[in-house]
């Protein structure tokens, strides 16, 4: 098995848990609701654990860029679909620029080792 597969699987788990934790943060209503607050804390802790597993193989800059980028995009999708947030054109352009920056770093930069 390719050693990158478990690392990227751990990174994917970290991203899903971070997005779930962020969604529960919204539901916690400033930590006034116990269950969403506990769920959020568990998700964030588990997310960092899985991120640390990914960092055994994936360089920090690459892993964090992917984690942050997909976290932003997926959290935005959750916000639009579940919390009915609306995006204006400036928000969409800003998110697209973040995604473009991560793609440039990962696909074109010689300073990133894979």
ZITA-V75133 format. One record per backbone hydrogen bond with DSSP energy under -1.0 kcal/mol. NH is the residue of the N-H (numbers start at 0). CO is the residue of the C=O. E is the energy in kcal/mol with one decimal. If there is no record, write none. Layout:
{{NH | CO | E} {NH | CO | E}}
This chain:
{{4 | 1 | -1.3} {7 | 3 | -2.9} {8 | 4 | -2.3} {9 | 5 | -2.3} {10 | 6 | -2.1} {11 | 7 | -2.3} {12 | 8 | -2.2} {13 | 9 | -2.4} {14 | 10 | -2.2} {15 | 11 | -2.5} {16 | 12 | -2.5} {17 | 13 | -2.1} {18 | 14 | -2.5} {19 | 15 | -2.4} {20 | 16 | -2.6} {21 | 17 | -2.3} {22 | 18 | -2.2} {23 | 19 | -2.4} {24 | 20 | -1.9} {25 | 21 | -1.5} {26 | 22 | -1.7} {27 | 23 | -1.7} {28 | 25 | -1.0} {31 | 27 | -1.3} {32 | 27 | -1.9} {36 | 32 | -1.7} {37 | 33 | -2.8} {38 | 34 | -2.8} {39 | 35 | -2.4} {40 | 36 | -2.2} {41 | 37 | -2.4} {42 | 38 | -2.6} {43 | 39 | -2.7} {44 | 40 | -2.3} {45 | 41 | -2.7} {46 | 42 | -2.5} {47 | 43 | -2.1} {48 | 44 | -1.9} {49 | 45 | -2.6} {50 | 46 | -2.3} {51 | 47 | -2.2} {52 | 48 | -1.7} {53 | 49 | -2.1} {54 | 50 | -1.9} {55 | 52 | -1.3} {56 | 53 | -1.7} {57 | 53 | -2.9} {62 | 58 | -2.9} {63 | 59 | -3.0} {64 | 60 | -1.9} {65 | 61 | -2.4} {66 | 62 | -2.8} {67 | 63 | -2.9} {68 | 64 | -2.5} {69 | 65 | -2.7} {70 | 66 | -1.8} {71 | 67 | -2.4} {72 | 68 | -2.4} {73 | 69 | -2.9} {74 | 70 | -2.3} {75 | 71 | -2.1} {76 | 72 | -2.3} {77 | 73 | -2.7} {78 | 74 | -2.5} {79 | 75 | -2.3} {80 | 76 | -2.9} {81 | 77 | -2.8} {82 | 77 | -1.2} {84 | 78 | -2.5} {91 | 87 | -2.0} {92 | 88 | -2.6} {93 | 89 | -2.5} {94 | 90 | -2.4} {95 | 91 | -2.3} {96 | 92 | -2.3} {97 | 93 | -1.8} {98 | 94 | -2.4} {99 | 95 | -2.7} {100 | 96 | -2.4} {101 | 97 | -2.0} {102 | 98 | -2.3} {103 | 99 | -2.6} {104 | 100 | -2.3} {105 | 101 | -2.5} {106 | 102 | -2.8} {107 | 103 | -2.2} {108 | 103 | -1.2}}
